[in-house]
Amino acid sequence: MPVVDLTVDRNLLCPNFDGYKLSFDAVPVLRQGFDRDPLKLEPHLNQYSLLHVELFAKHNLLFSDPWARHNSYYMNTAHQLVLCSYDEQHGQPRAQRVVYTMRREDHGDGYQHLVGDYNYTLRFISEKYCVVCDGMLTFHLLETGDRMRDTSWQLVTRSPVTNDMQQRGFVLYDARLDMVQERKQISLIAGHVRRREAAAPHQADVHVMQLIWSRWTLDSQPEASWSYKLCEQLETPGSIYYCAFEPRADSLVVCSNGQLQTLAQLKAEAEQAAAAATAAEAQLNHDNEPSYSWTQTEQDVIVRFPLRSGATRDEFNISCTPRQALVKRREETLLQGVLYADVEDELTSWTVEGQTLQLTLVKQRQEQWPRLLQTEHVVVEAVKEEQPAEQPAEPEDDSEMDIEPEPERLPIPNLEDPIEECDFPLGNSDDDIKMVRFNLSTSGITHTIFMGAIPPLFATSLRAGYPAAFVTRQGVDASVWLQLYQPAKPGEWSVRHEGNLHAFGYVQASKQQRKFIDCCPQLDYAVISESYRHVFIYKPRYDSAGGLRNRNGPQVVIGKQNLVTLDDDLGEVLGLVTATNVITVLTEHAVLYLQV
């Protein structure tokens, strides 16, 4: 399997970048209220896994239009899709407008959202189409018309995500429109957190992310209708950091800290595990089966061992003491242990008759034995009974006690070294985060990118119609990567270093309360939003430090950092999108436009 390396383009780096300087210049903030609050659903009490937390807490409820970056959308409590638009020419937001209302009968099951359903997800796939996932059961394909004008949106078709109506709750990760053999094809990838039952009784159930890959297809014939079909179902027990189609949607690129498998692979693995468990149980039962039988009188004990044909006396090694017995046939042990009571070892005899080995033991005392061999527990009790009750136990000698060695002490770290959160692996240090390319025709992984223990910082859309870019930390910087796809060579795949956010990989690690991270398409700025109160804006192309230079070095380049403090009455930040010169922030009680 080819391994793809993240090769940094050194022409995009700035080796003399000297960090960000806090600017006290005011950032204009325009506030716009709304008639109805945004719709934000909370998880159910039984949705407690890490995957559920990531799905609900990190869900961006404000959706950007890649073909019109200054337009963004959110769903309100009346299930109305509302447009928030910014007039770049006049520097003012336009009045909000409802572009589409979800009908109850279009929800798939005829009801409103239930507790535990997911939030709405929306993806624009062209200048005139978008896909909405209602968070319950159904995909909706909407025709938007020219979104730069006041046009009404129409429902084209809707389809259930899966045929299993008991499976509720889906989030749309990506959607893509392509022309394949003169037919319109819309590829969809949705996620659902499900509980996977343990494969063995001693194992615990785990939550996994299930990815459903499906397609809408429209023939070029007049009055043709959209047909919907499922293509593939994948599962991973890890978090999803990136999930996007490549052009033409023949392959899916997924970044996760868990292994990505198809249902066929999972079924084969389960059958293998079941067969192994059955074989192990059969072997255990076979091992527990007695390899001998014994009878007794008050004077002696007769032990019989069934043998395979052709056994001779020379193959056996039998030794007996007053308290122990050992019977071996070549290297196989047939009997070994402490006898229940003492025997006359000098009177022990054994014979081989046909396919049976018979061992005769003569008891020292005439009594009935409840079992042939002692157990460890009984042996301990027997030893205690043999000790006189009036004799005190001898004090233990401390010098003979087993003293556990002290654990190895780690060296004390240098507290003066600058340490950030991203300098430590996230979660389990054994997590192996990989980005894989899964091909539908071969139903397997074709390419892999090993990313270590640090996941991508965020994903963003740089160009309309292109797959989403992903951002990784490279040293102190944040590097922006785009997929490279060659239609003439579908078997080849790689990524290209598209741009660089200087020192952003280092500064974002200090923001422990970060919720949303994004950058504008031109990479002129990056933004970090907390759940409440604070928005941080970083402009790496700001200043050359007034001509300052390092001693015997090049001219110093610094960036600009702005801190925007939000009003207390705005509530939680629910979404964030970026465009040229403006950041749109959706909160519980208002929409904000930050003019940058």
C-alpha positions in Angstrom: 0.0 0.0 0.0 1.6 3.4 -1.0 2.4 5.7 1.8 2.0 9.4 1.0 4.3 11.9 2.8 3.3 15.4 3.8 6.2 17.2 1.9 6.4 20.9 3.0 7.0 23.5 0.3 9.8 25.6 1.8 8.9 28.5 -0.5 5.8 29.0 1.6 7.6 29.1 4.9 8.8 32.3 6.6 11.9 31.5 8.6 12.2 35.0 10.0 8.7 35.2 11.3 8.8 36.4 14.9 5.3 35.7 16.2 2.2 37.8 16.7 1.9 41.2 18.3 -1.2 42.0 20.2 -3.0 44.9 18.6 -5.4 47.2 20.5 -7.0 48.4 17.3 -10.8 48.0 17.6 -12.4 45.3 15.4 -15.8 46.6 14.2 -18.6 44.2 15.3 -22.0 44.5 13.7 -24.8 42.8 15.6 -28.0 41.5 14.1 -30.8 39.9 16.0 -33.4 37.4 14.7 -37.0 36.6 15.2 -36.5 33.0 16.2 -33.5 31.4 18.0 -31.2 29.0 16.2 -32.1 25.3 16.6 -29.6 23.5 18.7 -30.3 19.9 19.8 -28.8 18.3 22.9 -27.7 14.7 23.2 -29.8 12.1 25.1 -28.6 10.7 28.4 -27.5 7.5 26.8 -25.4 9.4 24.2 -22.5 9.6 26.5 -19.5 8.4 24.4 -16.7 10.5 23.2 -18.0 10.2 19.7 -21.3 11.7 20.8 -19.6 14.5 22.6 -17.6 15.4 19.6 -20.6 15.2 17.3 -22.8 17.5 19.3 -20.2 19.9 20.9 -18.1 20.6 17.8 -21.0 20.8 15.3 -20.9 24.1 13.4 -24.5 25.3 13.1 -23.6 28.0 10.6 -23.1 26.8 7.0 -21.1 28.7 4.5 -21.8 28.9 0.7 -18.5 28.3 -1.1 -19.9 29.9 -4.3 -20.9 33.0 -2.3 -18.7 33.3 0.7 -20.5 36.3 2.2 -23.7 34.2 2.5 -24.2 31.8 5.4 -27.2 29.9 6.6 -28.6 28.5 9.9 -31.8 26.6 10.9 -34.1 28.2 13.5 -36.5 26.6 15.9 -39.3 26.8 13.4 -37.3 24.5 11.1 -36.7 27.4 8.7 -33.5 27.8 6.8 -32.4 31.5 7.3 -29.9 33.4 5.1 -27.4 35.7 6.7 -25.8 37.9 4.0 -23.1 40.6 4.2 -22.9 43.4 1.7 -19.2 43.8 1.1 -19.6 46.9 -1.0 -21.5 48.8 1.7 -19.9 47.1 4.6 -23.3 46.3 6.2 -25.3 43.1 6.7 -28.4 42.6 4.7 -31.7 41.7 6.3 -32.1 38.0 7.2 -34.4 36.1 4.9 -36.1 32.7 5.2 -35.2 30.7 2.0 -36.8 27.4 2.8 -39.1 25.8 5.4 -38.8 22.1 6.3 -42.2 20.4 6.2 -43.2 17.9 8.8 -44.1 15.3 6.2 -40.6 15.7 4.7 -38.9 14.5 7.9 -39.1 10.9 6.9 -41.2 9.6 9.8 -43.7 12.5 9.9 -42.6 13.8 13.2 -40.5 16.6 14.6 -37.1 16.0 16.2 -36.9 13.6 19.1 -34.4 13.8 22.0 -31.2 12.3 20.8 -31.6 13.3 17.1 -28.7 15.1 15.5 -28.7 18.7 14.3 -29.3 19.8 10.8 -26.4 19.6 8.3 -26.2 21.5 5.0 -23.7 21.2 2.1 -23.8 23.2 -1.1 -22.8 21.1 -4.1 -23.1 23.6 -7.0 -24.4 27.1 -7.8 -28.0 25.8 -7.9 -28.1 22.7 -5.6 -27.6 21.9 -1.9 -28.2 18.9 0.3 -29.8 19.0 3.7 -29.6 16.2 6.3 -32.4 16.6 8.8 -30.4 14.8 11.6 -33.1 12.1 11.8 -33.6 9.8 8.8 -33.7 11.7 5.6 -31.6 13.5 2.9 -33.2 16.4 1.1 -32.0 17.7 -2.2 -33.0 21.4 -2.7 -32.8 23.5 -5.9 -31.8 27.0 -4.8 -31.7 28.8 -8.1 -29.3 31.8 -8.2 -28.4 32.3 -4.6 -27.1 35.8 -5.3 -30.7 36.9 -6.0 -33.9 36.6 -4.0 -35.1 33.2 -5.3 -37.3 30.6 -3.6 -35.8 27.2 -2.9 -37.7 24.1 -4.1 -37.5 20.5 -2.9 -36.3 18.2 -5.7 -36.2 14.8 -4.0 -35.7 13.3 -0.6 -34.6 9.8 0.4 -34.0 7.9 3.6 -30.4 7.5 4.5 -30.8 3.8 5.1 -33.5 1.3 4.9 -33.3 0.7 8.6 -36.0 3.1 10.0 -35.0 2.2 13.6 -31.6 3.8 13.0 -32.0 7.5 13.8 -29.6 10.4 13.8 -27.2 11.2 10.9 -24.7 14.0 10.2 -23.7 14.8 6.6 -19.9 15.0 6.3 -19.7 15.7 2.6 -21.7 15.9 -0.6 -20.5 16.2 -4.2 -22.0 16.7 -7.6 -20.3 15.2 -10.6 -21.1 14.5 -14.3 -20.4 10.8 -14.9 -21.2 9.3 -18.3 -23.6 12.2 -19.1 -25.5 11.7 -15.9 -25.6 13.9 -12.8 -24.3 12.0 -9.8 -24.5 13.3 -6.2 -22.4 11.4 -3.8 -23.2 11.6 -0.1 -21.4 10.4 3.1 -23.2 10.5 6.4 -22.1 9.5 9.9 -24.0 7.8 12.7 -22.7 6.7 16.1 -23.9 3.3 17.0 -23.2 0.8 19.8 -21.4 -2.3 18.7 -21.9 -5.3 20.8 -18.9 -7.0 22.3 -17.5 -10.0 20.3 -16.8 -12.0 23.5 -18.6 -12.2 26.9 -15.6 -10.7 28.8 -15.4 -7.7 26.5 -17.4 -4.5 26.8 -19.6 -2.9 24.2 -18.0 0.0 22.2 -19.4 3.0 20.3 -18.3 3.2 16.7 -18.8 5.8 13.9 -20.7 4.3 11.0 -20.2 6.0 7.6 -22.9 5.5 5.0 -21.8 6.1 1.4 -24.8 6.6 -0.9 -25.6 8.3 -4.3 -28.3 10.0 -6.2 -28.3 9.5 -9.9 -30.2 11.4 -12.6 -30.3 10.2 -16.2 -30.0 12.7 -19.1 -33.4 11.5 -20.5 -36.3 14.0 -20.3 -38.5 13.7 -17.2 -36.0 11.4 -15.5 -36.2 11.1 -11.8 -33.5 10.9 -9.2 -32.6 7.3 -8.1 -31.0 6.6 -4.7 -28.9 3.7 -3.7 -26.4 2.7 -1.0 -22.9 2.2 -2.2 -20.9 1.1 0.9 -21.0 1.2 4.7 -17.8 1.7 6.7 -17.1 1.7 10.4 -14.3 3.0 12.7 -14.1 3.0 16.5 -12.1 6.3 16.4 -12.9 10.0 16.0 -13.5 11.5 12.5 -11.1 14.4 12.0 -11.6 14.7 8.2 -14.0 13.1 5.7 -14.3 14.3 2.1 -14.7 12.9 -1.4 -12.1 13.2 -4.0 -13.1 14.6 -7.4 -15.6 12.3 -9.2 -16.2 10.6 -5.8 -14.6 7.3 -6.8 -12.7 7.4 -3.5 -13.3 8.7 0.0 -10.5 10.3 2.2 -11.0 9.7 5.9 -8.7 10.8 8.8 -9.3 8.9 12.1 -7.5 7.3 15.0 -9.3 4.0 14.4 -9.1 1.4 11.8 -11.5 1.9 8.9 -13.3 -1.3 7.8 -16.2 -2.3 5.6 -19.2 -4.3 6.8 -17.9 -7.3 4.8 -14.6 -7.1 6.6 -16.3 -6.7 10.0 -18.5 -9.7 9.2 -15.5 -11.8 8.2 -13.6 -10.7 11.3 -16.6 -11.5 13.5 -17.0 -15.0 11.9 -13.2 -15.5 12.4 -13.5 -14.5 16.1 -16.5 -16.7 16.6 -14.7 -19.6 15.0 -11.6 -19.0 17.2 -13.8 -18.7 20.3 -15.6 -22.0 19.4 -12.3 -23.7 18.8 -10.9 -22.3 22.1 -14.0 -23.5 24.0 -13.8 -26.9 22.4 -10.1 -27.1 23.3 -10.8 -26.0 26.9 -13.5 -28.6 27.2 -11.2 -31.2 25.8 -8.5 -30.1 28.2 -10.9 -30.3 31.1 -12.0 -33.8 30.2 -10.4 -36.3 32.6 -7.7 -38.4 30.9 -8.2 -41.2 33.4 -10.8 -42.8 35.6 -10.4 -44.3 39.1 -12.1 -46.6 41.5 -11.4 -47.5 45.1 -11.9 -49.8 48.0 -11.0 -49.2 51.6 -7.6 -50.8 51.0 -6.5 -49.6 47.5 -7.1 -47.2 44.6 -7.1 -48.3 40.9 -6.5 -45.6 38.3 -7.1 -46.5 34.6 -5.7 -44.5 31.6 -7.2 -45.1 28.2 -4.4 -45.5 25.6 -4.1 -45.5 21.9 -3.2 -48.7 20.1 0.4 -49.9 20.1 1.4 -48.7 23.5 4.3 -50.6 25.3 5.7 -50.5 28.8 8.8 -48.8 27.6 6.9 -45.6 26.7 5.9 -44.9 30.3 7.6 -43.2 33.2 5.8 -43.7 36.5 7.1 -42.6 39.9 5.2 -42.7 43.2 6.0 -41.4 46.7 3.8 -41.7 49.8 2.0 -38.4 48.9 2.6 -37.7 45.1 2.1 -39.5 41.9 3.5 -38.9 38.4 2.5 -40.8 35.2 4.0 -39.8 31.9 3.9 -41.3 28.5 7.0 -40.0 26.6 6.6 -36.2 26.9 2.8 -36.3 27.6 1.8 -36.0 31.3 -1.2 -38.2 32.1 -1.3 -37.6 35.9 0.6 -35.4 38.2 -0.3 -34.0 41.6 -0.6 -34.5 45.4 -2.7 -37.5 46.4 -5.6 -37.1 48.8 -3.9 -39.3 51.4 -0.7 -41.3 51.9 -0.1 -44.5 50.1 2.4 -47.4 50.4 4.8 -46.4 47.6 6.6 -49.7 47.8 3.4 -51.6 47.0 2.5 -49.5 44.0 2.2 -51.5 40.8 1.1 -50.9 37.2 0.3 -52.9 34.1 -0.5 -52.3 30.4 -3.4 -54.5 29.2 -4.5 -53.8 25.6 -5.4 -50.1 25.3 -5.5 -49.4 29.1 -2.8 -48.6 31.6 -3.8 -49.6 35.2 -2.1 -48.1 38.2 -2.7 -49.7 41.6 -2.1 -47.7 44.8 -2.3 -49.2 48.3 -3.7 -46.9 51.1 -1.9 -46.5 54.4 -5.2 -46.0 56.2 -8.4 -47.8 55.4 -10.8 -45.0 54.4 -12.8 -43.7 51.5 -11.3 -40.9 49.5 -13.7 -38.2 48.2 -11.3 -37.3 45.4 -8.0 -38.6 44.0 -5.9 -35.5 44.1 -5.7 -32.7 46.6 -6.4 -29.0 45.6 -4.2 -26.1 46.6 -6.8 -24.8 49.0 -7.1 -28.1 50.8 -3.3 -28.5 50.9 -3.0 -25.1 52.7 -5.7 -26.1 55.1 -4.1 -29.4 55.8 -0.8 -27.7 56.5 -2.6 -25.4 59.0 -4.3 -28.3 60.7 -0.9 -30.0 61.2 0.4 -27.0 63.2 -0.3 -27.2 67.0 -2.9 -24.7 68.0 -1.0 -23.6 71.1 2.3 -23.0 69.3 2.5 -19.2 68.3 3.5 -18.4 64.8 7.1 -17.3 64.5 7.6 -13.7 63.7 8.4 -13.0 60.1 12.0 -12.0 59.4 11.9 -8.6 57.6 15.1 -9.5 55.9 13.5 -12.3 54.1 10.4 -10.4 53.0 10.0 -9.7 49.3 10.3 -5.9 49.0 8.9 -4.5 45.7 11.5 -2.3 44.0 10.6 1.3 43.8 9.3 2.4 40.4 11.8 4.1 38.2 11.7 7.8 38.7 11.4 10.0 35.6 13.8 12.8 35.2 12.5 16.2 36.3 11.5 18.2 33.2 13.1 21.6 32.5 10.4 23.9 33.6 11.9 26.8 31.6 11.2 25.1 28.3 8.1 26.4 26.6 5.6 23.6 26.5 2.2 23.8 24.8 -0.7 21.4 24.8 0.0 20.2 21.3 3.5 19.1 22.4 1.8 16.2 24.1 -0.1 13.4 22.3 -3.9 13.7 22.5 -5.7 10.9 24.4 -3.9 7.6 24.3 -0.3 8.0 23.2 -0.7 4.7 21.4 -3.3 6.2 19.0 -2.1 6.0 15.4 -3.8 8.8 13.5 -3.9 8.0 9.8 -5.5 9.5 6.7 -6.6 6.8 4.3 -8.0 6.8 0.8 -10.7 4.2 0.4 -11.6 3.3 -3.1 -15.1 2.1 -3.9 -14.4 -0.1 -6.9 -11.7 -2.1 -5.1 -13.5 -1.9 -1.7 -10.1 -1.3 0.0 -7.6 1.3 1.2 -5.2 2.4 -1.6 -3.1 5.1 0.1 -2.2 6.1 3.6 -0.8 9.2 5.4 0.6 8.6 8.8 0.1 11.6 11.0 1.4 10.5 14.3 -0.4 11.4 17.5 -1.6 14.9 16.6 -4.8 15.1 14.5 -5.5 17.8 11.9 -6.2 21.2 13.5 -9.3 21.9 11.3 -10.7 21.5 7.8 -11.9 24.3 5.6 -13.1 25.1 2.1 -10.7 27.1 0.0 -12.3 26.9 -3.5 -15.8 26.2 -4.6 -16.2 22.7 -6.0 -12.9 21.4 -4.6 -12.6 18.9 -1.8 -12.1 20.5 1.6 -8.5 21.4 2.7 -7.1 20.1 5.9 -4.6 21.9 8.2 -1.9 20.1 10.2 0.8 21.3 12.6 4.3 21.3 11.1 6.7 22.5 13.8 5.3 25.8 15.1 3.4 26.5 11.8 0.1 25.3 10.5 0.3 23.9 7.0 -2.7 23.8 4.6 -3.1 20.8 2.3 -5.2 20.0 -0.7 -5.9 16.7 -2.4 -4.1 16.1 -5.7 -6.2 14.1 -8.2 -5.3 13.3 -11.8 -8.2 12.0 -13.8 -5.8 10.4 -16.3 -4.1 8.5 -13.5 -6.9 7.5 -11.1 -4.6 5.0 -9.3 -2.3 7.9 -8.1 -3.1 10.2 -5.2 -1.2 12.7 -3.1 -1.6 16.0 -1.4 -0.1 19.4 -2.0 1.1 22.0 0.4 -1.2 24.9 -0.5 -0.3 27.5 2.1 1.1 28.2 5.5 -0.2 29.9 8.6 3.0 31.1 10.3 3.3 30.1 14.0 -0.4 29.3 14.1 0.2 25.7 15.1 2.0 27.0 18.2 -0.4 29.7 19.3 -3.6 27.6 18.8 -2.3 25.1 21.4 -2.5 27.7 24.1 -6.3 28.2 23.6 -7.6 25.4 25.7 -11.2 26.6 25.4 -11.2 26.7 21.6 -14.3 25.5 19.9 -14.1 26.6 16.3 -11.0 27.2 14.1 -11.0 28.4 10.6 -9.2 30.6 8.1 -10.2 32.7 5.1 -9.8 31.3 1.6 -6.9 33.6 0.8 -5.1 32.6 4.1 -5.0 36.3 5.1 -6.1 35.5 8.6 -7.0 32.6 10.9 -9.6 32.7 13.7 -10.2 30.8 16.9 -13.5 31.1 18.7 -14.2 29.9 22.3 -17.6 28.7 23.4 -18.2 32.0 25.2 -16.9 35.6 25.2 -13.6 35.5 23.2 -12.7 35.4 19.5 -9.0 35.5 18.5 -7.9 36.7 15.0 -4.4 36.2 13.7 -3.1 38.0 10.6 0.3 36.5 9.6 0.9 39.0 6.8 0.7 42.2 8.8 4.0 44.0 9.5 7.7 43.9 8.9 8.4 45.2 12.4 9.3 48.7 11.2 12.5 47.5 9.6 13.9 45.8 12.7 16.4 43.0 12.2 17.8 40.3 14.4 21.5 40.7 15.2 23.4 39.5 12.1 20.1 38.2 10.7 17.3 39.0 8.3 14.6 41.6 8.8 12.0 40.6 11.4 8.4 39.8 10.3 5.6 39.8 12.8 1.9 39.2 12.7 -1.0 40.9 14.2 -3.4 39.4 16.8 -6.8 40.9 17.7 -8.9 39.9 20.6 -12.7 40.4 20.3 -14.6 40.2 23.6 -18.3 39.3 23.1 -21.1 40.6 25.2 -22.4 38.5 28.0 -26.0 38.4 26.7 -25.0 36.7 23.5 -24.8 33.2 25.0 -22.9 30.3 23.5 -21.2 30.5 20.2 -23.0 28.0 17.9 -21.2 28.5 14.5 -18.6 30.4 12.6 -17.7 31.0 8.9 -15.1 33.1 7.2 -15.0 35.2 4.1 -12.8 38.0 2.8 -12.7 40.9 5.3 -15.6 39.5 7.5 -16.2 36.7 10.0 -19.8 35.7 10.7 -20.4 34.3 14.2 -23.7 32.7 15.1 -24.6 32.9 18.9 -27.6 31.9 20.8 -29.2 35.3 20.6 -27.6 37.2 17.7 -25.6 37.0 14.6 -22.3 39.0 14.6 -20.3 40.3 11.7 -16.6 40.9 12.6 -15.0 43.2 10.0 -11.4 42.2 9.7 
